Amino acid sequence: MKNIFAILLMLSVTLTFAQEKQKVTVEKDGDTTIATYYHDNGLIAQEGAFNKEGNLDGVWTSFDTNGKKVAIGNYENGKKVGKWLFWSNNKLKEVDYVDSKVASVSEWTDKVQLATSN
């Protein structure tokens, strides 16, 4: 029992230090909490909202350390839904989610579709 408590305590301390390093701003808008996470250089890393239950909800957008958009997608009550877009180098990947599960993936480069899978 002491070992479990010690492990939980170490995990808690580790998570606390990790959270202190990343700057976050939050803003209440009715039952919604809008959160913006920042990279160490001050640029936005991620932004999106949480519903009143504390679950991810609505559009979330992620940016790299240079401010370039790398992902955008939608959550409904904590579950990934619909089309998500991921940018990497010269590629665009479109992932369709149903109930947080991947339904299909398509990938393009220079406006040419490379592959589609279901």
Secondary structure, DSSP 8 states (H G I E B T S, - for coil): -HHHHHHHHHHHHHHHHHHHHS-EEEEEETTEEEEEEE-TTSSEEEEEEE-TTS-B-EEEEEE-TTS-EEEEEEEETTEEEEEEEEEETTEEEEEEEETTEEEEEEEEETTEEEEEE-
